[in-house]
Amino acid sequence: MLKLLFFGVLAYFVYRFVQKIRLSGGRDYENSASGPVDEMVQDPNCLTYIPKGSAIRKSIGGETHFFCSRACADEFQNKKT
C-alpha cells in the first residue's frame, strides 16, 4: 500500500512538471527575463514619457531631443527659434 501511495505522489509531480513545460512552451518564465527593456525619455514639449526606441529624434540647437509626435517636435522647435 505504501508503494502505491509513493508512486501515486510521484506520478502527480511528474504530471505537474510536464504540464508546466507544455503550457510554457518549454520556457521557465519564473527564471527568465522578459527581454530588453526600452529606456523611457521625456518629451520636452508636453512632458510625457515615451520609450526611446519609438520616440521621434530631432536635433535642435546642437542637442538631440526626443518627442512623442511630429507636432510636439515642431512646436518645441518653434518655441526655441
C-alpha positions as CSV (number, residue, x, y, z in Angstrom):
1,M,0.0,0.0,0.0
2,L,2.9,2.4,0.8
3,K,4.4,1.7,-2.6
4,L,1.2,2.5,-4.3
5,L,0.9,5.8,-2.4
6,F,4.6,6.7,-3.3
7,F,4.1,6.0,-7.0
8,G,0.8,8.0,-7.0
9,V,2.6,11.0,-5.5
10,L,5.5,10.6,-7.9
11,A,3.1,10.4,-10.9
12,Y,1.3,13.5,-9.7
13,F,4.6,15.5,-9.6
14,V,5.7,14.2,-13.0
15,Y,2.3,15.2,-14.4
16,R,2.5,18.7,-12.9
17,F,6.1,19.1,-14.3
18,V,5.1,18.0,-17.8
19,Q,2.0,20.3,-17.7
20,K,4.2,23.3,-16.7
21,I,6.7,22.7,-19.5
22,R,3.9,22.1,-22.1
23,L,2.0,25.2,-21.1
24,S,5.1,27.4,-21.1
25,G,6.3,26.3,-24.4
26,G,9.5,24.8,-22.9
27,R,10.5,28.1,-21.2
28,D,10.6,28.6,-17.5
29,Y,9.0,32.1,-17.1
30,E,9.8,32.5,-13.5
31,N,13.6,32.4,-14.1
32,S,13.8,34.1,-17.4
33,A,14.0,37.8,-18.2
34,S,11.3,39.2,-20.5
35,G,13.9,40.7,-22.8
36,P,15.5,44.1,-23.0
37,V,13.5,47.0,-21.6
38,D,13.5,50.2,-23.6
39,E,14.7,53.3,-21.8
40,M,12.0,55.9,-21.2
41,V,12.6,59.5,-22.2
42,Q,10.6,62.7,-21.5
43,D,9.2,64.8,-24.3
44,P,10.5,68.4,-23.6
45,N,7.3,69.9,-25.1
46,C,4.4,68.0,-23.5
47,L,6.4,66.4,-20.7
48,T,5.1,62.9,-21.3
49,Y,7.4,59.8,-21.1
50,I,7.8,57.6,-24.1
51,P,10.0,54.6,-25.0
52,K,13.3,55.8,-26.5
53,G,13.0,53.3,-29.3
54,S,9.8,54.7,-30.6
55,A,10.4,58.4,-30.0
56,I,11.0,60.9,-32.7
57,R,14.6,62.2,-32.5
58,K,15.3,65.8,-33.5
59,S,18.5,67.8,-33.2
60,I,17.7,71.3,-32.1
61,G,20.5,73.8,-31.2
62,G,23.1,71.0,-31.2
63,E,21.2,68.9,-28.7
64,T,19.2,65.7,-29.5
65,H,15.7,65.8,-28.1
66,F,13.1,63.0,-28.1
67,F,9.4,63.7,-28.9
68,C,6.2,61.7,-28.8
69,S,5.0,63.2,-32.1
70,R,6.0,65.4,-35.0
71,A,3.6,68.0,-33.8
72,C,5.4,68.2,-30.4
73,A,8.7,68.4,-32.2
74,D,7.6,71.2,-34.5
75,E,6.0,73.1,-31.6
76,F,9.1,72.8,-29.5
77,Q,11.4,73.9,-32.4
78,N,9.1,77.0,-33.0
79,K,9.4,77.9,-29.3
80,K,13.2,77.7,-29.4
81,T,13.6,79.8,-32.6
